[in-house]
Amino acid sequence: MAVGFRDYYETLGVDRGASEEDIRRAYRRLARENHPDVNKDPGAEDRFKEISEAYEVLRDPEKREKYDRLGQNWKAGQDVSGASGFEGFDFGSGAGGFRDVRMDFGGGDFGGDFSDFFEGIFGRGRSGFGGGRGGGRNGFASRGQDQVAEIEVSLADAAKGGKRKISLADGRDYEVNIPAGVRDGQRIRLAGEGGSGAGGPSGDLFLRVRVRPDPRFDLEGNDLYVDLPVTPWEATLGADGVEVPTLDGNARVRVPPGSSCGRQLRLRGEGMPDGRGGRGDLYATVQIKVPKELSPREREQFERLAEVSSFSPRSRR
Amino acid sequence: MITLRATDQPLELQVLASEAGLHPDLVRRLVRLGALDPTGGTRAGPRFTRDAPARLARVMRLRRDLALNLAGAILAGELLDRIDLLEQRLRRYEPHDNRPR
């Protein structure tokens, strides 16, 4: 594997005989100028990483001594992987070397990426040896913290799924794939989008889905329930083409004659996706509604019906 | 477009700490130092704006990467905000030439 030489002295703008104080002063000046929170230039983050990596090596006498053993005649970018004098270094062949050495890189959220050159010499990760800049680190490589945000979707969107753009409060934008049939409380994982790790991988960002209830529907398992208001005569005589709301719009059903309140009419496959390619059903529950006010003619008709009808809902069968 | 419900709702301190990747005690300390002002809630249960986690995370980055103490990092963050604001205002007053060159 070709590994380009990195001239850490050149990166910090100091000569090879620079004192620790010179190196610290150079780092702090360059860090202030290039810190991505301070400098909005697109290349600032990369420069800050390089500066942090250089400082990580040169501020530590042990690492600096190892680095200096590579020799003084290398130029930035030259392939050092096959050169003599590197017997003690493991460039990823998997055997021995300094694989178990972990570094306190200290670059934080912006400095967590090591160059191949760095990792080839010092291994992956971080350790606490050599102290560190700032407090709060425990000296062990650790995975970044998982983060949680909430997204709210309508019941129809939850059923339909698809790509959605979301914006986090900190300015991050994502296009998220909402799985069809996602349920309230379900989490969508965006791998590696959580907090930055300290030598380890970044944590994950979990989007907790909140499905906004739809006042028209009740969800039980994969099945949806909706009230179907009908007139007394539609319930008695039956009716064709009665509209029922569905998640996709409307459907039409036939209300059979003699439908009492509570009768359920099933619309197969109009429920929530079950995540395995199938869908639940939609149950329309008949609700007989009566007019609150009657015209004289309507009242007359109802009174005639009452006279001629022998039906009694309270009689035992 | 789906909007984050959380963007509309103030954050409790525990949630703020979780989203910023900080211990709640550290968040309380930062609040005492003036890094954030609660926007509501109660003294025992303050609430914070949705941008609070990002602001605290920036304070901690500045502190760690630039070897600042907490008070210095908070001040640096506030100054950066003021610079952003001033640059935005400045851009509004700068002449624009959108003609193709």
Boltz contact constraints between the chains, C-beta under 6 A:
constraints:
  - contact:
      token1: [A, 31]
      token2: [B, 65]
      max_distance: 6.0
  - contact:
      token1: [A, 31]
      token2: [B, 66]
      max_distance: 6.0
  - contact:
      token1: [A, 32]
      token2: [B, 66]
      max_distance: 6.0
  - contact:
      token1: [A, 35]
      token2: [B, 65]
      max_distance: 6.0
  - contact:
      token1: [A, 37]
      token2: [B, 58]
      max_distance: 6.0
  - contact:
      token1: [A, 37]
      token2: [B, 61]
      max_distance: 6.0
  - contact:
      token1: [A, 37]
      token2: [B, 62]
      max_distance: 6.0
  - contact:
      token1: [A, 108]
      token2: [B, 61]
      max_distance: 6.0
  - contact:
      token1: [A, 108]
      token2: [B, 64]
      max_distance: 6.0
  - contact:
      token1: [A, 108]
      token2: [B, 65]
      max_distance: 6.0
  - contact:
      token1: [A, 109]
      token2: [B, 61]
      max_distance: 6.0
  - contact:
      token1: [A, 133]
      token2: [B, 67]
      max_distance: 6.0
  - contact:
      token1: [A, 134]
      token2: [B, 63]
      max_distance: 6.0
  - contact:
      token1: [A, 134]
      token2: [B, 64]
      max_distance: 6.0
  - contact:
      token1: [A, 145]
      token2: [B, 21]
      max_distance: 6.0
  - contact:
      token1: [A, 147]
      token2: [B, 19]
      max_distance: 6.0
  - contact:
      token1: [A, 149]
      token2: [B, 4]
      max_distance: 6.0
  - contact:
      token1: [A, 149]
      token2: [B, 6]
      max_distance: 6.0
  - contact:
      token1: [A, 150]
      token2: [B, 5]
      max_distance: 6.0
  - contact:
      token1: [A, 150]
      token2: [B, 6]
      max_distance: 6.0
  - contact:
      token1: [A, 151]
      token2: [B, 2]
      max_distance: 6.0
  - contact:
      token1: [A, 151]
      token2: [B, 4]
      max_distance: 6.0
  - contact:
      token1: [A, 152]
      token2: [B, 5]
      max_distance: 6.0
  - contact:
      token1: [A, 153]
      token2: [B, 2]
      max_distance: 6.0
  - contact:
      token1: [A, 164]
      token2: [B, 2]
      max_distance: 6.0
  - contact:
      token1: [A, 165]
      token2: [B, 1]
      max_distance: 6.0
  - contact:
      token1: [A, 166]
      token2: [B, 2]
      max_distance: 6.0
  - contact:
      token1: [A, 169]
      token2: [B, 7]
      max_distance: 6.0
  - contact:
      token1: [A, 169]
      token2: [B, 50]
      max_distance: 6.0
  - contact:
      token1: [A, 169]
      token2: [B, 51]
      max_distance: 6.0
  - contact:
      token1: [A, 170]
      token2: [B, 54]
      max_distance: 6.0
  - contact:
      token1: [A, 195]
      token2: [B, 21]
      max_distance: 6.0
  - contact:
      token1: [A, 210]
      token2: [B, 5]
      max_distance: 6.0
